[in-house]
Structure formats: C-alpha cells, structure tokens
Amino acid sequence: MTLELKHFGVIIVMLFKNVRTLLNRTNSLALNRQTKCIANLDRRQTLLPKQRAHFSLFADPSKLALFRLSHATIKPSIAIASFASMANVGFDNSPFWIAKTPKERDNPVLNWDRFPNFAAITPENILSAMEILLPRVEKEFLEREASFTPSWEGTIGLVQEIEDDFERAVNIPMHLKNVKESKELREVIEKIQPKITKLTLRMNQSYKLYKALTELANNPESFAALLPAQQRIVQLNIQQMQLAGVGLVDGSPEKIRFNEISNRLSVLGLKFSDNVLDATKAFAEIVKDRETLRGCPDQLLKLMANSAKDKGFGDGDPEQGPWAITFDEPCIYPFLKFCANRSLREKIFRAFNTRASNNEPIINEILKLRNEEASLLDFPHFAALSLSHKMAGTLESANKLIQDIFEAAIPAAKRDFENLTLFAKNQLELNLPIQPWDTHYLAEEYRKHLFKYSDAEISKYFTFQKVINGLFELTEELLGVRVQEVDQEKEGFTTWHKDVKVYKMLDKSTEAPLAYFYGDFYSRPGEKKGGAWVAICATRSKDFKTGQVRFPVGYMNCNAPPPSVNSTNPSTMTFRDVQTIFHEFGHGLQHSLTTVDFPQVSGIHGIEWDFVEVASQFMENFVYEPEIISRLSAHVETGKPMPEDMINSLVKDRQYLAGLTTTRQLHFAQVDLTLHSNFTPPEPTAVNANQKTVFDLYKELAQRMLVIPVLPEDRFLCSFLHIFSGMYSDGYSAGYYSYKWSEVYSADAYAAFEEAVENLPPEEKKAKLAEVGRHYRETLLSLGGAINPRQVWKLFRGREEVDIKPLLRHA
C-alpha cells in the first residue's frame, strides 16, 4: 500500500498551520525553537526559548520542570483514570452538529449530522458550501478573538465549535478528490484552496490566541487544574502556532514571505499529485498477441482485457484480447511479477519509472521553499523543522535508526541478490546482470522454486469476503469489538460508489456502538488514486454541556482488484492485498476505539507521525500466523481449505528477500532526509551541467545502499507521493523513516502477545490473548494523542524502552 497512511485527517485546533496541515497532519509535537523576527519585548517574552527539551514552551526556564509534559509527568494510574470514565459512554442519536444558517441547511456539504449524504454532493455545491462557510468561520473567529482569556474556556473552548465545522466540511471534498476525482472537482478545489489557505493562516497566526494560551501554560495553578489531555492540547497548539509563523511580526517582510510560501507549497503539493494521477491515467500499452503476455495469470488477463475495453479496444474478452497494460496498481505490479517477456517488461518498467517527469521543477521548488520556510522559523533546514515535532526529535536520531537497521540488513540483501543471480543463471538461463525490470519477476519465480506455489495460485484461496470475515472475527476475539456490515438502504446511508460498504463497530460485552466506517476496497482507474489509506469523516468528541458523545466515522480505502463483471466468482486477493487490509484496519481501529473526548487529540489526532504507523503495522503480524491464514482462506471455486504446505510457505514469506526489501525502504528514507537537510536544488535558469540534481542524489545513495542498480534515467522521485504530494507530504516529508521507527514498536507490541502465551497450554491461550488484547485496546488504541507516545508505550509494555530484537527476529 502507499500510505501506507493514508491519513488525511485534520487536527481540529492544530489544523491551522496552513492548508497542508489541513489536508494531512494528524499529529504534531514539541517545537523547541525560538521564533525569530519579533519586534517588541512583550511578544518576545511569550515565545519559545531556544533549547532542546520535551516541551520547552515557557519563557521562564525555572518553570520548565513544573510544566514539561514529558513521559515522566503523568503517572500510569492517573492517565488510565483520566480516560477510563470515557470508555463506555453511550452514543446519543440526537443531532450533534446542526447547520447554522438557512443557506447551510440547503447544502449537503454543510447540513449533515453523523453521516454525509454523498448521493446529493456535487462539485457545484462543494464550491457554494465553501463560499458560505469560510466567511462565516472567519467572522465568528474574529468576533471571538477579542474575548480570548488565559483559560481553557477562554481559548480552546471558544474556537472548538467553529474549527469542528470547518474540519467536517473541508474533509468531504478532500476525501472525494481521492476516491471520485473529476475535472469539475479538481477545478473546484483549485478555486477554494487559496481561500482555505488564507483562513487557516489567519487563524493559526492569531497572536491574541497564542498569547492567551502561553499565559495559561505559564500559570501553575490554572495549568495544573487541566486534565492531562487538555494540557497536551494547549502545548500542541502553542507549538503548532509557532510552526505556523505566529511569532513573525505582522506586516514584516518575513511574515509576508512566510505566508507566500505556505500558499505556494499547498498549490505545488496538489499539482504534484495531479500530475502523477494524470500520468497514471494516460498510459496504456495495447497488446494484441496473447503470447506476448505469456506467464500472466487468468485474473490479470481479465483485468487487462477490461481495461482495453474501457479505453475503446475490444470487448473485454480475456482469451482473444486485446489487453491493456496500465499503471494502475492492480495491473502494473502483477504484470512485472508474472510476465515472462523480458523486453516487454523492460519497456513497461522504463515508462513506469519515468512517469510524471514534469514534476521535476515542482520537486525543486518544493525543496527550496521548505528550506526557506524552515529558515524563517530559525531552523537550519526543513528536516530539523519536521523532526522537531516527531518522536525522533533530531536528524541524528532518525539517521541512526536508518544506519543501525541498514547494517543488519545489508548482509542479508547481498545474500538475497546472490541467490537470485544464481537462480536466474542456472534455472532460468537469464542473461546477466539482473536488471531493475527483472526483480519482480525473479522474486516470483524464485518463490515458486523455493515454496512450490505462485502468487497467482495463492490468491485463489483469498476471497474478499472470507478475508474480511476472518479479520472481523480476530478483532472480536482479540479486542472485544464486533464489526457488522450495515444495511445501507434500511439505515439511510448513501455512498460515492455502489461498491462502497458501511460497517458499524460495537463493544462485544455491552453491544454499545463505538464507531462507523466506510469501506472502499476496490480499484477504480480514472477516478480513484492508488495506494491504500484511512481518512477521517468525523472524530470522537464530547459536548461537555449536554454529555453527548459523537462517535468516530472513518474511511478505509484500498485498491484491490474488483470482481470480474462477467464472472460469478467473488473477488480474489493477493497475499499482499490481505496484508494491506490488515494494515489499514489497524489505522481504523486507532481512529475508532479512542476513548478521548477532546477531538484535538482523539483517535489518530495529535499522535507523533513516527508513532502513527504502530497500530497499523501491528495488525500485519497476524497474517503470518498459520491459524489466522487458515481462517482467512478457502479456494474460490471448491471452498477447500488452503493446503498446509501453502500455509507454511506464507509463514516463510515474512523473511523471503527481506534484506532486499528492507534496504529499499531504508534507501527511500535516507533520500528523503538528505534532500531535506543536505541538498540545494538547482536553480531553474542554471546552465551549469555539473550542478547536482535530485536524481543524482537518489542514484548516489542507491549506489551505497542498494545491491541492484537503479536506471540511469530513473525518475521515481517524480511520483514519490509520500514526501511531495498534497495529501501525505506534511507528515512524511523528512519523515519517511517513520515506517521503520514505528515498525520497531509494532514488532515489540506483537511480542507482548507472543510472550503472554509462550508457555501456556493451547486451551488457555485464547483467554490470555484476549486479556492482552484488552490491555492493548485500553492503551495504544484508546489514548490517541492525549498523552506522549512514550507514556502510552510504558502503559502498554511496562517499560519506556523499545526492544528492537523482535523486529530483527521477525524480519
């Protein structure tokens, strides 16, 4: 999957850094830098001192020990007690959110309570919704700005409602852009984006709000009276506002330039994504000779025949063709894996790895502007800015993680490469050396050689409904959460596509509803972006005046192959598709099972980006358990169980070519950090042919970290959505290492379950796993971003340190 998060949820209060935060960031943590360009002493005294600490928020260093929200501040018993009372609150069905004006009541983007009416939403009413909402939000914020006082009610309490209105409305078009893209919707978003950017900057640069928050944080008595979650929200807001340039003097050249950069970066991020989508949609290699596609399995041939039909070639006959090879994920990777035609693989691979090359100037401008933005906030480079609100904290810590894992992985990668080379030479009689377009194909052929079964054969045992049912059964047994599909017609749901399903989560013991989520699992070339991700429709929140709690609602999006139109058989999935479903569901669980009633830190909100993949990667561990594989599988045609030796081959798959896979991910992470810390993009008018490009850096690091060379003309960076697109980049830019950082924690979390049942008889294991699962739910899944992740980890694991040995053992 790609994002592999996938979040584009919005922080409710912290969202107002700029539109990039609005679209992407679900977390932020400690800005420990001093903002520069402050004109007067009064304002200077409220800004951060320039020092490294967990939360160096206060002008008076003598007060730091009193208010620093580090992992030692809150005792575990206090933290659990703070949230235990929230865990079993029932959800009221009365309206939680009501349109405030007649025009809002007439607009489906604005007038919805718990679930949007997607059947009524069009690009036109999205545009009119923003034209109605944005002026109203700005007017109400300016009215309340005059009343800010250094208290919870006088700061967060005054703005939470209008920020919630803003988040809910803006989330809808951004979600639809990713699942139902159209020319009309793209044009609307281009129109509303500058207005959203302007408003978010205005609100997040409110010095009156910032001053009230810092005075609250500096008042020992007032601050101590807040709940831990409220303290965290106050501090996160202070940090986030500093990152948004609140300390830059109004009207100063620095403030003007900062806002120009914010506007421009939001435009560039969306343009980058659009270029990748356009390049993906535009490509199709039409093949008329089936022999040219030798090795491709029947399901892939059906997919390609239907793609050809959609593009005006043939009638979709998988036997006679023609067939269209496209860049859509259900096609491109299976094609490279199965097609035995080496010259065709080369042609497609070269086209795929050089797609969206028009993004090169966008990359250079993004990198230049990010470093300039960092400089205005007194950071040495953008990587330092990005890491200041992540667990790693510093560039040195992130680089050390990469280097430590690389040193363990590179010997395995070299062995993997040697084994592939010998196999290619002796078994396939392939002309050496191995080329980049050979790796997917060789990996699949070598897998069959070692483990007997091909990926295509294995996929016949994984049908969509069987996998989903098994996942939900595991969730019920492990976490005490029941998942049920909703009858959409009976309960009045509408969706953006007929294949989208709606699910309800309930507490197993009480039958109380916990959350809802939409499941959009199938690929739709042309309107849905690639990858897999979880996004937010609504966040858990409590109205403390009425006691009413709004349940979380999310979107779970994947790109599995859809069922064949002309077949009675259900959709089948590759083993990688199964892993992706589990991964994304892990994100969904963290969003859905939160017990935090403050939306700013509820669910995945407020969690440091390099900790946010823990819950998702944790779930992936279960797909390698023989009993779970057996539960998820049955032959698509006969219904027979998966053979034991096939199950064993999947268990071994975890370590198959793990060295090559790991070094590839580490290479991406190192490129990301280096581009954002030690690289100067060439000027657009540069005539010096020796000036280093982003592709030169990419290849230099590849020579050091990869055993299989990359193409001289490789342009992978032009489609590296994680660090350059408008959806992901605010978290993953100078943050791609987060996957490996989180993976260390997720492996150690899974080890807690392994250790719990290690010496138990079989009849006792199920109950013990449920006990540990309940503890996992009450800590990692429940607490969201309400407390520091190191505290959350200690509550769950009983120790502050994370153990890397489980990761090395598993991989």
N, C-alpha and C positions, 0 to 999 in steps of 0.2 A: 504494500500500500504506500501511498505517498503520505504522508502526514497523517505521515502516518499520523499526526494530528492535523490537521484536521480541525482544530478549533477555530471557529472564528467568533466565538462568543465574546461579548463585550463586558468589560467591567463597568459597573454602574456608576460609581463615583470616579474610579481611576481611569475610566474610558476617555476622559477629556485631556489627553495629551495632544492628540491630533487624530486625523481620520484613520491613520494606520493603526493606532491603538484601538479606535472604534471598531475596525474590521477584525482585528486579530487577537490582541493581547488578552490573555486570561490570567495574567499574573504580573506582579512587579514586586520588587523588594529593594531594600535599602540603597538609596542614593547617598553615598558617603563623600560627596564632593562639595566644595563651596561654589555656588553660582557666582559668576562674575558680572561686572558692569553694573554695580549698584551705586546709585547716585548719592543717597543720603544715609546718615548713620542709623536712623530709626529703622530703615528697611534692612540695612546690612546686619543689624543685630538679630534679625529673625531668621537668617539663612544658615545653612549647614556649615559647621566648621569643617575645615579640610583635613579630615583624619579618617583612618580606617577603623571601623567598629561595626558591630552588628547593626545598630541603628543609631548612628551619630547624628541625632536630629536637633540637638539643642545648642544654643549659643553659649551657654554656660557649661563648660566641661565638668564642673563639680557636680552637676545634676545628672550626668550621664548614667552613673551607677544606679540611680533611683528609677530611671525610666527606660533603660535599654531593654527592648523586648527580645532578649536572646533566648537560647534554648534552656537556660538555667532559671529564667524568670518565673515561669508558671509550674507549680508542682503538678505531677500527673493527676493526683486525686482532684485537685481544683479544676484542672482542664476538663476531665471527664464529667465532673459535677456540673460544669458550666453548660454542657451540651446535652447531658442525659435527659434533662427535663424536656428537651425539644424533640426527642427521638420518636415519641409515639403520639404526637399531636395529630388529631384528625383533620382532614381537609374539608372545608366548608364548600358547598356547591353554589353559594350565593356569589354574585359578581364581585370580583376583586378589583377589576380595572374597568372604568366606565369612561366613554368618550365625553369630553367636557364641553363641546360646543355643537350646535346643530350641524355644521359642516363636517365635523369629525364623526358624528353619528351616521352620516350618509356615506362615509368612506370605509371600505372593508379593511384597509391597511391600518386604520386608526380605531375602528369600532369593533374590537373583539376582546373577549374576556380571557378565556383559558386557551382557546384554540382558534387560529385564524381560519377564515372561510376562503380557502385557496381557490375555490371554483369561481369566486367573484373578483379576484385580484387580477388586475391588468397593469401593463406599463403605464397607461394613462392615469389610473387612479393612484399609482405609486407616486407619480410626479405631483399630482394635485395634493396628495397626503403630505408630502414634504413641504409644499408651498403653504399648507395650512399649519403644520406642526412647528416648523422651525421658527417662524416669527413668534408664535405663542410661547415656545420654550424660552426663547431669548428674552421676551418681555417679562415673563414670570421670574426668570433668573435675575434680571436687573432689578426688579422690584424687591426680591428677597435679599439681594446683595447689600442693600442699605441696612439690613437688620441682622447681619452676622454678629454673633457674640461668642466668646470662648467657652462654649459648652457643646455637648452632643446635640441637644435640641436646637441650638443656635447655629449649627454648621451643617453636619450631615443630615440632621432631621429636617432642615429647611429645603434641601435640594434633592433628597432621595426620590420624592414622588415625580418631579419633572424629569429627572435622569432616567427613571424607570420608563416613563412614557417614551422618552427618546430612544432608549435601547430597544424596547419591544418593536417600535415602528421601523427603525432602521435595520434591524435584523432581518426583516422579511425580504426586502429587495436584494440584500446581500446573499441571503440563502437562495433565492430564486435565480440569481445570476449564476450560481454554481450548479444548479440542477435543471434549469429550464432557460438557458441562455437564448437570447434572440437579438436581432438587430435593434428592435424597438426598445427592449430593456437596456441594452448596452447604451443607447443614446440617452435614455432617461438617467441612468446612473452617472453618465458624463456631465449631465446638466446639474444634478443635485449635489455631486461630490464637492465642488468648491464651496457651496453654501454650508454643507456639513462640516467641512474643514474649518471654515471661518468661525462657526459657532463653537465647535469643540475647543478651538484655541482660545476663544474669548472666555469661555467658562473655566478652562483649566489654568488660565493666566490671571484669574481674579485675585489680586493681591489682598483684597478685603477678606476673602475666604481663607486664603493662605495665612494671613496674619492671625485670624481667629483660631485656626487650627494649631498654629505653633504656640499661641498663648495657652490654649487648652493643654497641649502636651507639656508645657513648661510649668503648669500649675500642679504641684504634687498632690494636693487634696482632690482636685477635680479629676485628674487623670487616673488616680488610684481608684476612684469610685466607679470607673467604667468597667464593663466586662472585658475579659481578655480579647474577645473578638472585636469589641469597639476600639480598644487601644490599638490593635493591629490595623484597623481601618483608618484611624486617624493618622498613624505613622505612614501607612502606604500612600495615603492621599498627599501628605506633605512631600514625600519623595517623588511621587508621580508628578505633582505640580512643578517641582523643581526641574524634572526632566522635560517638562513642557515649556520651560523658559519663564516661569513666573518671576524669577529674580532679575530678569533683564528689564532695564528701565523702559517704561512706556515711551514710544516715540524715538528711542535711541536707534542708531544705525544697526546695533546688534539685534535688537528686538525685531525691527523691520525685516532684517535678513533672516533671522530665525524663522519667522512666520512664512516668508517666501520659500524657504527650504522645505518646511512642513507641507505646504501646498504642492510644491513641485514633486516631492517624494511620493505623495499619495497618488498623483497623476501617473507618475512613472511606474509605480507598482502595478496598477491596474493595466496599464499599457503593456507591460511585460507579460502579464497573464493572458491578455487578449491575443498577443502575438503568438504565444505558444498554442493557444486554442485554435487560432486561425490556421497555423501551420499543420496542426494535427488533422483538422477537418479537410484541408485542401489536398492532402496526399492520398493517392490511391494508385497502386500498381495493378493493372488489369492483366490477369493471366488466363490464357485460353487453352493451354495444353496441360492436362492433369499430370502428366509425367514430370513436368517442371516442378510440381509440388510434392514429389514423392517423399514419403515419411510423415506427411501431415495427417493427423487422425481425422476420423469422420466428423467429429463435432467442430473442429476447426474449419474443415471444408464447408460445412453447412453455414457457419458464421460468415466465411468469406464469400460464399455464393449469395447470401442475403445482402451482404454489403455491396456486392456488384449490382444486384437488382436495385437497391436503394439509389445507386448512382446512375441508373439507366442502362445497365448492361445485363442482358439475360433475364431469366425468370426465376432465379434463385435455386436452380437445380444443382445440388451438390455433386451429382455424378457427372453431368455434362458441362457444368460451368456456364459462363466464365466465373472467375473468382477475383475478388479484390483484396489485395494486401493493404491494410491501413495501419495508421499509427495508434489506433485505439488500443487500450491496454489488453482487452480480451483477445486481440489479434496479434499485435506485434511481438510480444514476448513468447507466446506459444509458437508462432512462426519461426522465430530464431531458435527455439528449442528443438523443434521437430523436423524442419525442412532439411532434407539431405542434400539439396542443390547448393553447393558451396558458393558458386558465382552469384546466384540469386540472393543468398544470404548476405554476401558482401555488398551487393547493390542496395539492398534494403537497409542494412546496418549503416552504411555511409550516409544515406539520405536521412535516416532517423537521428544519427548523432550530429548532424549539421543543421537540423531543423531550427527554425526561428532565429537564423543568424542575424536578422535585422535587430535583434536585441543587444548586440554588442555595444553600440553607443549608449543604450539605456543603462547597461551594466556600469559602464564607465562613469556616467553621470550620477547614478545612484551611489556608487562608492565615493565619488568626490564630495557629494552633498552630505553623505552620512559623516564623513570625517570633519567637514566644516561645521556641521551641527554639533558634533562632539566637542570641537574646539571652542565654540561659543559657550558651551557649558563647562569649560575648563577641564575636559578630559584629553589625554594625549592622543587618543584615536577612538574610533567607533567601538572597537572591541571592548575597550575599558568601560565605555558607557553601557553597552549591552550587558556585560558581566557584572556590573555594579548592582543589578537587581536580580541576580541569579544565585543559586547555592554556591557555585564555584567561586564567585566573588572576584577573582582575578584571572588575567590571561595566563599567568604562570600555573595556576591550579588546573585550568582546562587543558593546557598543553601537556602538563604532567600526566593527566589521565590518559590522553591520547598516546603519549610515549610509552607509558607503562604497559598498556594493552598491546600496543604495536610490538614491543619487544617480546611479548609472549606469543603473539600471533604470527610474526613473520617466519619463524622456522616451519610452522605448520603450513603456511601459504606456499613456501618453497617446496615442501613435500607434496602438497596438492598439485602444484604445477608439474613437478617431475612425474608424478603418477599419470596425470592427464597426457603428458607428452609421450610417455611410453605406450599408453593405451592407444593414442592416436596413430602412432607409428606402427605398432605391432598388430593391433586389431582392426583398425580402420584403413591402414595404409595411406594415411593423410600426408600430403606434402607439408613438411615442417618449414618454418616455425609455426606454432599456433598463432592465429590472428584474432583480433578482437571479435570478429563476426563468427568465430568458431566456438567461443567459450560456452554459450548457452547450449549449443548442440552437443558439444563434447561432454558437458556436465550431465546431460540427459542420457547419452549413450553409455557413459561410464557408470551411471547409476543403474541402468538396466544390467550392465555386465556384473556389477557387484551384488545387486539386490534382487535381480531377476525380473522386476516389474518396472514398466514405464510409467511416466506421469499420466499418460492417457489411460492406461489400464486402471491405475489407482483412482482416477477421477470418476470412473463408473460406479464406484462404491460410495461416493459422497453426493447425495442429492440434497438440494437446498433445504427442504422441509425437515428431512431427517437430521441434518446438522443443527438447524435452529432448535428443533425439539430437544436434542441432546444438550445443547448449550443451556437452554432454559431449565432442564432437569438438574443439571450441575449447579446452576445458580440457586435453585431451591434447596438442594441438599447442603450446599456449602455455606450459603449466606442467609438462608431462611427467607428468600424473596421469590414469590411466584410471579411468573410473567404470562400474560394471557393476550391473545390477539383480540382486538376489538371489532365488533360488527359495525362497520363504518356507517352503513345505511341506517341501521337501527338507532345508533347513538348520535347520528347527525354530523359525522365527520366528512370533510371534503379534503382532497389532496391535489397535488400538482400533476400527478400521473396515475393512470389506472393500476400500475403495478405496485404503487406505494402502499405499505401496510401500516396499521396503527396498533400499538401494544400498550398494555397497562401493567404496571408493577404493583404488587400488593405484598404487605407483610404476611408471611405464612402463618404466623401464630394468631394474629388479630384480624386478618383479612382487610386491614385498613389500606386504602390506596396510598401509594408512595409517589408515583410519577407516571408519566406517559412518554412514549417516544414514537416518532415516525421512522419506519424502516424503508429506505430507498436503496435496494440492494443490487439492481441490475444496471449494466452499462446501457447508455443511450447516446451513441455517437452523434455529434452535431449539436446537442443541447446541454449535455452534462459533462462537467470537467472530469478528468481522470483522477485516479487515486482513491483514497478512502479517508473519511474524516467524520468527526462528530461535531455538530454545531448546536447552538443554543436557540431555542424558541422562547422559553421563559425560565427564569431562575427561581428557586425556592426563596420565598420572602414572607415575612410575617407583619401584619398590621398590629402593632402593639396596643393600639387603642381598642380594637374590637377582638383581638386574639385570633383573627382569621389568618390561616396559613395558605399561601398559594403553592401548589405542588410544582415541581420542575417538569418541563417539557423539552424534549430534545429531538434532534435529527441525527439518525445514523445512516451514513451514506457509503456505499461500496460500488464496485464496478465488476461484479461477477457476470459471466455470460448469461444472457437471458434465455428463457425456454425457447426452443425452436417452434416457430409458428405452425409448421406442418407435422409436428410430432406429438404423440400422446404421452411421451416420456417426460418426466419433470426435468428441470434444470440440474445439471451436474456441476460439481465444483472441483477445482484442483485442490491439492493439499495446501497450497499457498493461499487460496481463497478461504479455506477453513481457518487458517491462522489469522487472516485479516479480519474475518468476522469476530473471532475471539478478541483480537486486539481492540477493535473499535468498540465492542461491547464493554470492555474494561473501562474505556473513557466514559461510556454512557452510564455505567454503574456509579462512577465517582460523581457525575453530574446529578444522578437520580437519587442516590441514597444518602445525600448530605442531610445532616440534622441541624445545620446552621441556619438561623433565621434572618441573618443580615445578608442581603443579596450581594454586597460588595465582596464578600469572602465565602460565599456559599458555593458548594459544588466545586467546579474547576476554577472558579474565580479566585484570584488572589494567590494561587499556587505558583511558586517559582517555576520558570519554564523548564529548567533541567530536572525538576522532580515530577513534572506533569505526565511523563510517559510511564511512570512506575506502575500505575493501576492497569494500564493497557498491556504493557509487556508482561506483567504478572500473569494475566489470563492466558497468554500464549503458551505458557509452560504446560498447561493441562492437555494440549492437543498431542503431546508426546507420550501420554500415559496409555499403556495398552488397553486398560479397561475403558477409558474415555474414547479412544479410537474405535473400539468395538461398538460402543453405544452410538456413535455418530454415523456409523456406516452400515450399508446394505446395498447389494447390487441393484442398479437402476432397473434392470429387466426381470431378474429372477427373485430378488428380495433376499438372496442368500447372504449370510454374514461374510465379512471380509476374512480371507484365509489368514491363519496365524502367522505364516511366514511373511505375508504382506504387511501385517501389523508390525512385525519385528523390523521390517525394512524401514518403516516410517519412524520408529523409535530411533533407529540408527541415523536417520536423515538429519537429526539435530546436529550431528558432528560432521556430516558429509560436506567436504570442501569448506569447512568453517574458517580455515585460515585465509582462503581467497576472499570469502565474503566479508570477514572482519576487516582485513586490510583495505578493502574497497571503501567501506564505511568510514574508516579512520582517515583515509585519503580525502574524502569529501569534507570531513570535519576540519582537517588541517588546512585545506584550501580555504575554507570559509573563514577560519580565524586569521590566517595570514593575509587574505585580501582585506580584512577589516582592521589590520594592525600594522602591517609592514609592506604596504604596496601603494604606489602612487599611480593612478590611472593616467594613461597618455592623454594629452590634450587633443581635441577634435581636429585642430589645424596642424598637428605635429607633422614634421617632414622627416624626422629622424627615424630611419628604418630600424635602428638598433634599439629603439625605446621598447621596453618590455610591455607586453600585453597581458591581459588576464589569462589568455590561453597559454602564454609562455610560462606563467607561474604554475598553472594547472599541470602542464607537462613536466616541469622541473620537479614538482613534488611527486608526480606519478613515477618518475624515474627512481626516486628514493624509496617510495613506499609500495609500489606495485610490482609484481613479478611478470605480468603480462603488459607489454607496452600499449599505450593509447595511440589512436590515429594522429598523424601529424596535423591533420586538419580538424581534429576533434573540437566540437562546439557544444559539448554537454552543458557548459555553464549558461548557454543561451536558453536552456529550458529548465534550469535549476530553480524551480518554483519556491522551494523551501526558503531560500535566502534572498530572492529578488522579487517575488510576486507580492501583490497587494494583500493576499489572503494570509500568508504564513510569515512573511519576512520579518515582521516586527518582533517575533519571538525567536525564529531560527537564524536570523542574520547574526553572525558571531555567536551562534547558539546551536548549530547543528550537532555539536558534540553532546548535546543534551540526550540524544538517544542512548549513547554509551554510558553517560553518567547515570541515567535512570535505569539502564539495564543492570548495572551493578546492584542497585537497590532492589529491583524486581526479582532478581535471582536469589538474593538473600531473603526476601519476603517469602518466596516459594519454599526456600529451605526450611522456614519455620514450620510449614506443613509436613515436609519430609521428616524433620526431626521429631515431630509430635507423635508420629505413628511408626517410627523406626523399629521399635522392639515390641509392638503390640500384636496380639493375635488378630487374625482377619475380622473376627466378629466384633471387635472393639474399635476398629479403625474409623468406621463411618461416623460414629458419635464423636470421636475425638477430632476428626476433621471438621465437623460442624461446629465444635467448640472453638477451634482456632479460627474458623471462618467467621464466626460471630464477632470475635475479637478484632479481626481484620476489618470487618464492616464497621465496627464502632470506632475505629481509629482512622486508618488510611482512607476509607471511603466516606466516613461520616464528617470528619472535621474540616474538610475542604481547605481553604486558605486562611482559616480563622486563627491558626497559630503557626509558628515557624515550623517548616517541614522537619527540622531536626528534632523538635519536640514530638511531632507526630510519630516519627520513626522510633523514638525512645519509648513512647507509649505502647507501640505495637511490638517492638522487638526486645524491649527491656534493656537496651544499651544504645549509646549515642553513636557508636562507630558502625560503619557498614563493612561487611566481610566480602572481599572480592573472590574468595575461594569458590563459592557456589557457581559464580559465573564461569570461572575457568574450568570447573568440573563439568558443567553442562555443555559448554561450547568447545 
